[in-house]
């Protein structure tokens, strides 16, 4: 596995067009939720999926782009 490959221009344009926030996610977008889940503030959360996707799942029924 070569890891994450940056999207080509067309893919990036389509993703930006179809994402409510008009951009793809950045690593720093996940920091807040990750810190919250690792903290004691999330002690009462069990068995949940926290979606950090810029809103794209409202168009894709949760299946991603």
N, C-alpha and C positions, 0 to 999 in steps of 0.2 A: 504494500500500500504506500503510495507516494504522498499521502496526506492530502490536505485541502488544496485544490487547484483554483486559482482565481477564475471567476466566470469570464467568458469572452464578452465583447461589447454588446452583442445582440441579446445574450442571456441576461446580462446585467440590466439592459434597458427594459426587457420584458418583466423581470423581477421587480424593478423599481416602479414600473407602471401598475403592477398588480398587488403591490404591498401598500396598505394604507399610509404608512410612514414614509413611503417613496424612497426607501433605501434598503440595502441589505444590512443584516446585523453585524455588529462589531464585537470583538471580544469583551470590551468594557460594558456592553449591554447586559451581559450575564452576571457581572460582578455583584450587583445589588441583590438579586434573587439568591445567588449562591451564598453570600454572606448571611442573608436572612435565614436560609435553610440550615446553615451551620451554627447559627446562634440559638440561644435559649428562647428567643422570641417565637421560634417555630415549634416548640415542644408539643403543642396540641395538634399539629398537622400530621396526619397519617394517610397513606394510600392515595395521595393526590398527584395529579400531573400539573405542573406549573409551566404554562406555555409562554416562552419568551421568543416571539416570532414577528414582532412588528405589526401584528394583526392579520397576516396573510391567511391564517387558519379560518377566518370568517368566510373566505372564498373557496377554500379547498377541503372543507369538512375535516380539518385536522391532519390531512395527509401531506402537508408541505407543498413545495413548488414543483 
